[in-house]
Amino acid sequence: MKRLPLLLVLPAMLFAAPLPAAQDVLPGGGSTSFCPFPLPAESGTQRFINLGIVQYIDVRADEVKIAFGGGNFGSGHEARIPVQSRDEADAVLARLRQTAARCAQSTPGVKP
């Protein structure tokens, strides 16, 4: 097999069509896949969970458990938010929903 000389390949690469920008590929020019939600601070560190990767949420009278980032064989993670009552847990769930809705609204053309 005959190889093309490097001097012929480089100009072809330089004049090739540019890759499309992310706003041209994604519907509406953005993505709701990054949607940070604050967790209670621990030891002076503020953590956020990306709501775009949440798999499920358990709501109980003593905590709200958010499962995220899981693949096969239990490789996921959990974030636990302690609460004092079921009403407080429902309020945390409402804040999660509101945050997700705001993320979806900030992306034009995507409905929550």
C-alpha positions in Angstrom: 0.0 0.0 0.0 1.4 3.4 -1.0 1.4 6.1 1.6 0.6 9.7 0.8 3.5 12.2 1.4 3.1 14.3 4.6 3.1 17.5 2.5 -0.1 16.4 0.8 -1.9 15.3 4.0 -1.2 18.5 6.1 -2.9 20.9 3.7 -5.9 18.6 3.4 -6.2 18.6 7.2 -5.9 22.4 7.4 -8.8 22.9 4.9 -11.1 20.3 6.3 -14.5 21.4 7.6 -14.4 22.6 11.2 -16.2 20.5 13.8 -19.6 21.9 14.8 -19.8 23.9 18.0 -21.7 22.5 20.9 -24.6 25.0 20.5 -25.0 23.6 16.9 -25.2 20.0 18.1 -27.3 20.3 21.3 -31.0 21.1 21.0 -31.7 24.6 22.1 -28.0 25.4 22.4 -27.5 23.9 25.9 -28.0 21.0 28.2 -29.8 20.2 31.4 -27.2 17.5 32.2 -25.4 19.9 34.6 -27.7 21.1 37.4 -26.0 21.6 40.7 -28.0 21.3 44.0 -26.4 22.2 47.3 -26.1 19.5 50.0 -25.7 20.4 53.7 -22.2 21.6 54.4 -19.9 19.2 56.3 -16.7 20.3 58.1 -16.7 23.6 56.3 -17.0 22.1 52.8 -20.0 22.9 50.6 -20.8 20.0 48.3 -23.2 20.1 45.3 -24.8 17.1 43.6 -25.4 17.2 39.8 -29.2 16.6 39.4 -28.5 15.5 35.8 -27.1 12.2 37.1 -29.6 11.3 39.9 -31.1 7.9 39.6 -33.6 7.9 42.4 -34.6 9.7 45.6 -35.8 8.0 48.8 -37.9 10.4 51.0 -38.3 9.3 54.6 -39.2 11.1 57.8 -35.6 11.1 59.0 -33.6 11.6 55.7 -33.7 12.2 52.0 -31.4 9.8 50.2 -30.3 10.7 46.7 -28.7 7.9 44.6 -26.5 9.1 41.7 -23.7 8.2 39.3 -24.4 4.5 39.4 -23.5 2.0 36.8 -23.5 -1.8 37.1 -22.7 -3.8 40.2 -23.5 -1.1 42.8 -20.9 1.4 41.6 -23.1 4.4 42.4 -23.0 6.9 45.2 -25.5 8.3 47.8 -26.0 11.7 49.3 -28.0 11.8 52.5 -29.8 14.9 53.8 -30.9 14.5 57.4 -34.4 15.9 58.2 -36.6 16.2 61.3 -39.9 15.2 59.8 -41.7 14.0 56.7 -42.8 17.6 56.0 -39.2 18.7 56.0 -38.3 15.8 53.7 -41.1 16.9 51.3 -39.7 20.4 51.4 -36.3 19.1 50.4 -37.9 17.2 47.5 -39.8 20.4 46.5 -36.4 22.3 46.4 -34.9 19.5 44.2 -37.8 19.8 41.8 -37.6 23.6 41.7 -33.8 23.4 41.0 -34.3 20.9 38.2 -37.1 23.0 36.7 -34.9 26.2 36.8 -32.1 24.3 35.1 -34.4 23.1 32.4 -35.8 26.7 31.9 -32.3 28.1 31.6 -31.9 25.9 28.5 -33.9 27.4 25.6 -36.2 25.0 23.9 -36.1 22.4 26.6 -39.2 21.8 28.8 -38.9 20.8 32.5 
